[in-house]
Amino acid sequence: MSDTHAQSAAFVRESFIPQSPPPARERGILKWGRENLFSNWFYTLLTLVSLYVVFSLLSGFLPWLFSGVWNAGSLSECREILQGVDAGCFAVLTERWNQLLFGFSYPTEAYWRPTLAFILLFVCAAPVLFSGLPRKLLILTLLYPFAAYWLLWGGTIVVPLMALLGVVLGYVAFGATVSRGFATALVAALVVAGIVWWVGIAVAGAVPDFVALMPVPSRDMGGFMLNMMLGTVCVSLSLPFGILLALGRQSRLPIIKIACVAFIEFIRGVPLITLLFVANVVLAYFLPPGTNFDLILRVIIMITMFASAYIAEVIRGGLAALPRGQYEAADALGLDYGQAMRLIILPQALKISIPGIVNVAVGLFKDTTLVSIISMFDVVGMIRGPILASTDWNGVYWELYGAAALLFFVVCYTISQYSQWLERKLATDHR
Amino acid sequence: MASIPDQDHSGFRPSMLLNDRRYRGLTYQFIALIVIIFLMAWLGMNLVSNLAAAGLNFSYSFLGDPAGYDINQALIEYDSQSSHLRAAIVGLLNTLLVAIMGCITATVIGVTAGVLRLSKNWLVARLMSLYVEAFRNVPVLIWILMIGTIVQLGPSPRVYLGEEPERGLIFGLFAFTNRGITSPAPIWEAGSVWVVVALVASIVAAWAYMRFRKKALFSSGTLYPAWPVLPILVVPAVAFYFILGQPIGLNMPDTLANRFNLSGGFEIQRPLIALWLALSVYTGAFIAENVRAGILAVSKGQTEAAASLGLRPRRIMNLVILPQALRVIIPPLISQYLNLTKNSSLAIAVGYADITATLGGITLNQTGRAIESILLLMLFYLVISLSISAAMNVYNASVALKER
């Protein structure tokens, strides 16, 4: 112990000095900037180059965007208004937005129908996308294809109703006979559904005006609507086919395996555009003489084949990533092949494959623009065909391509952000 | 399979084909085979009867007929009197040309963007994310059309030449006009083949030296310098070039010959440039993502372990990180190359004469031989794809982790 204490010593500090702030260059924006932008000469150079790039992009783009013309009847009128100023002629969008979205021959008074179908798509897909929603809402998802068909193509409501009835009764028949074996139940379901559909066709033919919307033939559909339609239909159809192909490829039965491998490798080896050529000019040769169904359906068939091959490969990756123990555990429980797949293997394999499936879906949605090359009028086809070819708007490239790019960007970016969110949510491993 | 004690060994009964797991597979396969055969037969019969009804026959004799159309950019001799087969070969070479050019530039762009996206420089990383997201989320066809439009914006040759043609060439070598890029063309004279041979030989020698250097390092720890590679590469070819009396000349673009156009030199035409650029930047965005994923896949412990062994940062990159990252990067990289090759079939949108545009486009429309042309077209793409994926399988097997 010392003899000095507070009373006798000249000065004793009794409290802490308040902390002084860090030096100016070690805090706030200066510190951040020094660490993230100017930490050494190379980074400084990179930053300066990037700043220059950003500046030149924005200084070119922003005036073009903000001093653009939104109201004019043609490109020459636009140029008159602008008087030599380099700015966008967005009047083409205000005048032709309906063609970009719906194609040039979809009846104007029926625009609410595809719009409603588009909105319903989100409502009805929500129960699938977000597992937090009540499971009963899945009924909406089930109803959606029939509602969307009725909204887009029109005609009597009997057609989608009878189609739905066929599915429901087929399901009931399946439930009633499933105790006698899966194959028997499947046959029973198909027979029942087939009968209902056959009756349905007859009934729909008899009362074509019963609660009918104005019918719209498929060749009148176009614009971004066509891209959305092809994308949604083909992705949803290709999922079940993809699963079957992947299982077939993993199969121990050589003939089935060879057939699946040949199909998958063939489809993946050729560009989509050649398959679309097939849909356009060759497919008719392979169908019975006299059959003639419309181009959209043929394109849907080919794109579905294309997508299912890619999805099959993604799912095969998921199947291969499962530990062998899962297969062996299913065997040990005495499950047969169907049960093992349905209850043990596929739920896990599909979960692993979700990011890959979403990638394929986004890629496929982008690839639907390729139909413009076989002269269908999707959004790119509309731009390259009727709009740019018209005397009014010949030469408005940037505004149109930019608008199309923006439409695709919004959809694809949203989907990929959703997929990343889902991946984080489903991640059950610990990192 | 483990033997099951109460198994029935009493021989085969027909009912086992349905009830016994050992034989049920045969039944399924038999049914599948029948279905496939019937499907094929049905399609084939439809084809035969449709062709008969249309008065057509299945034959490739049209390939020998004169094509009757011009192709603006051809790597081999071609004129409108050449056969359809030759037009198809020109298209095939054009496809391969744009695919190879595209793969090289896409790799450069993709690796740069992928590495920069991981950079600690905030601004650069953000810019690269913007690039990657913008190109990945918009269809390649729109990019091809947009870049096709950009390339059209160049000045016409006449405007480009202006009043003082001598100033027209960039570095005195290149001219950029709305017709394309004009560059000097090599003139091969007698003896030039030896220069090329010398160059190839010195590339092989340089590769052998690098290999020897690596082997020496790994076996004895001696590190030979890397700089001799440069003289090995350059000296023999240059020496041969001068010894043989400069056999390779340059055909310079001539700006003075004509007021309205450039003559001479080698012209890379606009459609090729548009398609090449579009495919490069589009595929580059995907490659950037693969590169980023590959680098992130190497765990941080590897870097730290290497550092604790006393390796310097460059050595860590070359000896520890890159070999492991490449194992992750290369397979998706190859499949991006395949995608690029398949996407090059969109050449038709900017008017580049690839095989889809010649064989699947003009030839098909002129001769009406849809089935034959498309079959040939698919076969060509299939051969490319299958040979690349075969090569990839070999590579994958060679770098796969050997564990247990």
Interface residues (C-beta under 8 A of the other chain):
Chain A: E35 N36 L37 S39 Y43 L46 T47 S50 L51 V53 V54 R252 L253 P254 I255 I256 A259 E265 F266 R268 G269 V270 P271 L272 I273 T274 F277 V278 V281 V282 A284 Y285 F286 L287 P288 P289 V362 K366 D367 T369 L370 S372 I373 V380 R384 Y397 W398 Y401 A404 A405 F408 F409 C412 Y413 S416
Chain B: G25 Y28 Q29 A32 L33 I36 L43 N46 L47 S49 N50 L51 A53 L116 S119 K120 N121 W122 L123 V124 L127 E133 A134 R136 N137 V138 P139 V140 L141 I142 L145 M146 T149 K342 N343 S345 L346 I348 A349 T356 G360 L364 A370 I371 I374 L377 M378 Y381 L382 I384 S385 L386
